[in-house]
Each structure stands twice: as structure tokens, then as C-alpha cells.
Amino acid sequence: MTGIIAAMSCEAELILNVMQNKAPRALCGITFWQGKVGGEDVVLATCGVGKVFAAACAVAMIMEFKPDRIINTGVAGAVSSEVNKLDTVVATALVQHDMDTTPLGDDPGLISGINKVFFETDRSLSDELYGFVELCGGKAKRGVVATGDQFVADNETKKRISTLFGASCADMEGGAIAQVCFVNNVPFAALRTMSDGADGDASGDFAEFCNKAAKISSNVLISYLNSIKA
């Protein structure tokens, strides 16, 4: 079974529309849809925006549905000059850019207790998704996804995230899901299409390009799921 987590309904609705034999189940205030896409058993959830919702969703999904892998799909803001609007970043690793215990001598982004900054994605799954971005006609990039409870919309913050973590883009959920998957030994991948440049124009660009970017990520994921044989 493949678990899919999106933050917003526009990031999940295309996948839900093609899901067959779907049935809902409510947990932690989140609706989980279980069914099939192609030959693959799928559980899909729209978690809500931010790291707490994302982590709660991932924990509930793992405990109740026991997926073999989890994929985070949706939109993000580009923080690297090498990534443009509507490009799709397939994550090599995720980091939480707003985790900061540096006054205690820790590295930026270090998660206390497990002493990790970067949560690496499953290489095989990520490679497959990367290939499907290209097969679907998109512009695929590999890179670090930086997560925080912040809509990044200024060049100073954008530069800080890019410089500290070598990040390609910034989102608000992926790093939390990655951490939950890491501690539960569940293979994880993240697929993010750029809705904006995480700069002074981000708010307007997000409004203009969000739905289009979400559709690109969803179509890649649907194509991937349809390729899996029952």
C-alpha cells in the first residue's frame, strides 16, 4: 500500500477523483481515503497546513493503515536560483529550517534526540518519481526540501534557507512527515512543484500558480501509481 499526504485539497483532489472503490475514515480530525489507483492500494489524506498537522497525519496513517511507503505531494516555493516556477523537485532529503537550538551549540536544523539535520528520502522510490516527472513532460530537479511553519515570501529568509541547508525549495509539511517516517522505518519520498519563488512576489504567484503546480505533481503521482501492477 502507498500512503499519500497532501496539505491542501487542491493537491489531493485529482488523485481522489481517480481513486476507485474509495472509502473514507476519520482519524485525528483528518479524513483518510482508502482505495485503488491503477493496481495499487492507496490511502490518501489532506492533512492541513503546517508541521503539526502533517506529523499527526503521518502518525495516524502509519499506525492505522500500515503503508509500505509514504509520498508527500504538493506545491512549494523555490529558494534556489536553479529552480523555477512549475519545476518539480524530487527530494533527496528534507530538513526543518525553523528548528533552532544553535544557542546550545547545535547545528541549524538539528532534531534533538535523534541528532539528525537531514532526513534522506528512499533512493529507489525517488528515482522512479523523478523518471515519471520527465515522462509527464515536466522539468524535474533533485534537491533538499526545507520545511518550516512559515510561508517564505522575502529574499532574506529565502537566502538564509538556501545558504544554511543547500535547499532547492521550501514547504510547510514535508520535513515533519519525513521525521515521522524515519522514526517508524517507513520509506518516504517527496514530490513538490513550484508555485512561487519564495520572494516578494510569492503571495501573488502562489495565488496564480498554486492550482497549476498542484496538478503537475498530482499527474506525476497518478502516472506512477498506474504503472504499478497489482
Helices and strands as residue ranges (DSSP letters): E 2-6, H 9-18, E 20-27, E 30-37, E 40-46, H 51-65, E 69-78, E 88-96, G 102-104, E 119-120, H 123-135, E 140-147, H 155-165, E 167-171, H 174-183, E 188-196, H 202-227
